[in-house]
Amino acid sequence: MENNKYYYDPEGFSEDPERALRRKRHRRTRMIAWVSFISVVVLLCVGGFFLIKGLSAKLSKVDLKRIIGGDSPVSASASASDSGSDQIVENINDHEKDIVVDPKDEPKGPTEEELFEQAVDKFVASMSLKDKVAGLFIVSPEQITGVDAAVMAGDGTRVALEKYAVGGIIYSDKNITASDKFATMLQKTREFARYPLFLAIDEELGNGVLVSKLKLEGTLNASDLGLTGNSDTAMSEAGRLADYLKNHGINLNFGIVADVLTNPENALLAGRSFSADADVCAQMTEACVKAFNERGITVALKSFPGEGDVTVDTKDTIATTERSLEEMKECEFKSFIAGIDAGADMLRISHICAPNVTGDSELCSSSKALLTDILRSEYGYDNLIIITDALNKGAVSNYYDSAEAAVTSLKAGADMLLLPENFDEAYNGVIDAVYKGVVSIERINASLKRIYRVKFKGMTSDEILTLVGMQDASGNN
């Protein structure tokens, strides 16, 4: 019976219990083996997947390093070796380094200064040729309106500014009758203009144009300030004068005399020059410029390279100085440089003749050697606005017609033209010179950019573009 698989009992034939138990254990053992085998296969597959993925990522980093820095030992070994993945992984571990991006190398957007420059460029590019040329001139209100004495701004001023988009208007004593009336005239003029204007005056320390006509409290004159040797006093006096101008709407003053009185016989500068000492002149000029700048008023220093040596008035004829360039650099130039360093944005050029400075008999206001070679190239004053002295003075008008004088000064390096004897002739003469290629449009654009950098001081790039309609008030292009 022991050798039989089954035995008989009253219910029928049954399997031997011991044998059934052994078979049941055998089935369970085989099931456990299969489950273990399948688990091992799954684990091997998953492990292989992640191993291949990690290896691929590391090889990609190696390729990136090779692209950035040239072929590395890693890439050379990986491409040439046949020893399998173990060798590749070993090389990666030996040579790979994390790639770290230096913050200074990350792409950055344009700075506010760069955006400002771009806005100025777009503004100038949007102007017509006629408007560009007109923008180089500072004239009297009478020159564009045709009236004998402008004391208010009405339809005549509006029509004139629509026709001639001049860069600025300079006022004299005949335009000033009462404080409120003068301020209203300037405000209306500003509103009529299609482009921002320089509203100018030639107000010197002491008994100036505005102070005299409106009977305001005067200031110490320049020579008295020089005698004090006190920069604080100079700033205080100049600040009071600047307040008068600002309160009436003036934003450009031609009245800071930076000339050193090198010739004691020069009666033209009596009381108007700070001193015969170049260092005192530099000290006083710097203080005055700071006072005007604090009030937002542009300063045009006069009259470069210096009229302290001459005794003849360029209002009547040509005046000549024999001083050399070296002498002037050690003396006359000092106060102008101090003023520019302090923030003066404009330099008014004299009509004197200085052959030992320019190398010829050309007037300083039309000398390329002085304006371009010395001021722009040697001293690096690329952003400085260079403006001529009044072109209706005898030193110019007795020898040149208005168109010739304007074109000659522009070719020499001047940016702005002050009070031509005949504005229409000068204006049309410059336009004609551009059409004929005598003066390039690039030359005109360069001057306008200098002008508008000053006019737009304190404005954002968005505000500048809004002015010309390139951008709406919400900042959309």
FINUKOL-411022 format. One record per residue (C-alpha): residue in three letters; x, y, z. Coordinates in pm, whole numbers, plus 50000, padded with zeros to 5 digits. Layout:
<nodes>
alaXYZ;...
</nodes>
This chain:
<nodes>
met500005000050000;glu502955023450066;asn504045021349705;asn500625031749574;lys499715067749506;tyr496155061549614;tyr494445040449874;tyr490895029549922;asp488735042350195;pro484965040350236;glu484465072950047;gly486485060249746;phe490095062449634;ser492285090749782;glu495885103149729;asp498405094249989;pro498455124450230;glu502185125050265;arg502655123949891;ala500125151949838;leu501925173450095;arg505235168149918;arg503705177449582;lys502145208449728;arg505525219249871;his507165212849536;arg504675235349353;arg505175263049607;thr508965260749571;arg508705263349191;met506365293549220;ile508755311349454;ala511605304349211;trp509665318648919;val508655349849113;ser512255355049222;phe513495350748867;ile510975375548725;ser511835400849001;val515525398148924;val514855403748550;val512695434148622;leu515295449048854;leu518035443148600;cys515965460348326;val515175490548545;gly518775493348661;gly520035490848304;phe517635518248191;phe518805542948455;leu522445533748400;ile522155541048027;lys520245573448093;gly522855586048341;leu525685576448111;ser524045595047823;ala523635626548030;lys527255625948140;leu528455620447784;ser526345650647676;lys528115672047937;val531435659847807;asp530445669747452;leu529355703947579;lys532705708847747;arg534445699047425;ile532375724347227;ile533035752247473;gly536655745747554;gly537955723447275;asp538575685947269;ser539185672147618;pro540775639847735;val537265627147812;ser535855631647462;ala538985617447302;ser538955586947527;ala535215581047483;ser535385582547104;ala538495560947066;ser538135534747340;asp536595500447280;ser536895489447640;gly533185494247714;ser531035515347937;asp533145509448249;gln536075527648088;ile533815556247973;val532295560648317;glu535745559948473;asn536975587248233;ile533905608348305;asn534425605848678;asp538085614948637;his537675645048408;glu534135658748422;lys533515691948598;asp530225709748641;ile529735738848401;val529065770448602;val527705801448424;asp529245833448558;pro526435858848630;lys528405885748449;asp528295864548132;glu524525861048135;pro522665881147866;lys521525914847998;gly519105940347859;pro520165975447758;thr520946000048036;glu518886031348089;glu521746051447940;glu521706029647628;leu517916032747602;phe518276070547634;glu520776071147346;gln518526049347132;ala515576072547199;val517626103447105;asp518716086146782;lys515106077646693;phe513956112746778;val516546128946551;ala515896103546273;ser512196112746279;met512866149446193;ser512666163245840;leu515756179345689;lys514266214145722;asp513466208646088;lys516946194446150;val518626224945997;ala516336249446177;gly517156231446503;leu520786242746475;phe519876279846508;ile519236301846809;val517596334046691;ser515776364246827;pro511956363546826;glu512036392446578;gln514036371946325;ile511246346546280;thr508166368046342;gly509216399146148;val508066423346419;asp510246451746544;ala510066442146913;ala508356410547036;val506786415647379;met504166388247362;ala503666354547194;gly500506351846986;asp499506339046644;gly502596354046485;thr504856333546711;arg502776302246658;val502926305146277;ala506646313046287;leu507456282446496;glu505346260246271;lys507436271845976;tyr510836273546147;ala511506246846412;val514456266646551;gly516596252146828;gly516186282147053;ile515186318447098;ile517326344347272;tyr515706374547439;ser517086409247497;asp516056440047693;lys513536450947427;asn511506419247487;ile511136425947861;thr508456450247977;ala506986434648291;ser507766403548491;asp504446385348443;lys504196395348078;phe507676382548000;ala507016349448181;thr503736345047991;met505446351647658;leu508006324447725;gln505356299947841;lys503276305547526;thr506356302547307;arg507186269247468;glu503626256747405;phe503686267247038;ala506966249446962;arg506906215546786;tyr510226206146945;pro511776214547284;leu513316249447280;phe516256266547441;leu514796298947581;ala517926319647633;ile519246352247766;asp522716367547807;glu522496375948176;glu525846384448335;leu526516388848704;gly525976424148828;asn523436446148656;gly522236421848385;val519516424748122;leu516636410248325;val517766425348654;ser518036459948501;lys514696460048313;leu512676445848602;lys514596465048869;leu515446433549061;glu518056432249334;gly521396429449158;thr524326407049240;leu528026413449281;asn529686416548944;ala532266391048832;ser535396410448928;asp534046417849278;leu533256380949322;gly536776372449215;leu538186395449480;thr536296376549751;gly537976344149646;asn535026326649807;ser533266298849614;asp530306298849850;thr529706335749784;ala529946329549411;met527416301249431;ser525066322549637;glu525196352349400;ala524956330749088;gly522136311049248;arg520096342749307;leu520566352348942;ala519626317148831;asp516426319049038;tyr515396350548854;leu515856333348520;lys514106301348622;asn511116320048761;his510576336048420;gly511076304148216;ile514656309048093;asn516526275948057;leu519786287347891;asn522146314848003;phe524966328747789;gly526146352048064;ile528926333348245;val532166350548138;ala535066326248181;asp537696348948021;val540906355748211;leu541856392648200;thr545366387548061;asn545666422847922;pro545136450648183;glu544396475047899;asn541346454747796;ala538486477647897;leu535916454547734;leu536126429848022;ala536336455248306;gly534076442548583;arg533016412948366;ser536016389948415;phe536536373048750;ser540266379648760;ala543626382048592;asp544476350448784;ala543516319148589;asp543036298448905;val540626323849055;cys538676324748726;ala538486286748727;gln537266286149088;met534546312249029;thr533436297248696;glu533046262948855;ala530936276949139;cys528636296348906;val528076266448677;lys527106244948974;ala524606270949094;phe522876272448756;asn522906234748710;glu521246229649050;arg518306249648912;gly518156231348582;ile519516259848371;thr521976251748093;val525136272948091;ala527016284547780;leu530486296447883;lys531916325547687;ser534056333947497;phe536436305247412;pro539426304447369;gly539436337347564;glu539116374347481;gly541156387047776;asp544106397647561;val542316418147293;thr541346454647305;val539106455746998;asp535416445547017;thr534416418146772;lys531026435346761;asp532686460146527;thr535556442146355;ile538116414146379;ala540256413346692;thr543536394146705;thr545556378446985;glu549136366946944;arg549056343647242;ser550236308547169;leu548356276047221;glu550736266447503;glu550166299847680;met546426296147651;lys546446260447777;glu548316271848087;cys546076301848144;glu542886309447945;phe541786273347898;lys541786266448273;ser538516283748357;phe536686269248058;ile537846234148145;ala536826239348509;gly533376250548398;ile532926221048163;asp534076196948433;ala531526212748667;gly528716205548419;ala528576233348160;asp526986217747849;met527706245347599;leu530736265547490;arg530356298547305;ile533196304447057;ser534666338947001;his535136355746662;ile538686366546751;cys541596355946533;ala544276335746714;pro546836325146451;asn549266310046705;val546446287446827;thr544676278146503;gly547696279946273;asp546016303746027;ser544036336146002;glu540626318946031;leu538266332146297;cys538116309246601;ser534366304446548;ser535056288546208;ser538386271246281;lys538426233346236;ala541786232346413;leu540246247146727;leu536736232246725;thr537426197246596;asp541106190046642;ile541566206046985;leu538156205447155;arg536766173047013;ser539876152046951;glu542546164147193;tyr540296172547489;gly537636146547411;tyr534626169547447;asp532426149047218;asn529126156647395;leu529786193647445;ile527556216947240;ile529766241347051;ile527926273146955;thr529246303446770;asp529206338246912;ala526546360446752;leu527076358446375;asn525646393346327;lys528756408446487;gly530946429346257;ala533886405046276;val531706381146071;ser529006401245896;asn531486426645751;tyr533366398945569;tyr530966369845508;asp527356366745394;ser524996348545630;ala524926315645439;glu528716314045405;ala529276321845771;ala526816294845884;val528156267745654;thr531816275645733;ser531216272746108;leu529306240046074;lys532056224845859;ala534606235246122;gly532716216546395;ala530156240646543;asp526836225246650;met524706256446683;leu524616290146511;leu523736320946715;leu521956351446572;pro522926351246202;glu522616385446042;asn519996372045801;phe518316340845935;asp516506331245611;glu519736332845411;ala521676312845670;tyr518926286845707;asn518466281445332;gly522216282645280;val522726253045515;ile519906233145352;asp521466239545011;ala524876228945143;val523396195745258;tyr521756189444919;lys525066196744745;gly527046174544980;val529096203345119;val527776194845468;ser526776158645528;ile523506148745690;glu525586127545931;arg527326159546041;ile523936176046104;asn522636145546293;ala525706144346517;ser525116180446626;leu521406174646686;lys522136144746907;arg524426166147122;ile521716192747142;tyr518936168747237;arg521006150147493;val521056183147682;lys517436192447612;phe516246158047725;lys518226157348049;gly516186141448325;met513746124948084;thr513306087448036;ser513606070247699;asp509836063847701;glu509106100747753;ile511396110147466;leu509736085647226;thr506306097647336;leu507266132947232;val507756122446872;gly504736099346867;met506796067246842;gln505256055147164;asp501966062247333;ala501656073847691;ser501306038047815;gly504736028647676;asn503606008947369;asn505706012347053;
</nodes>
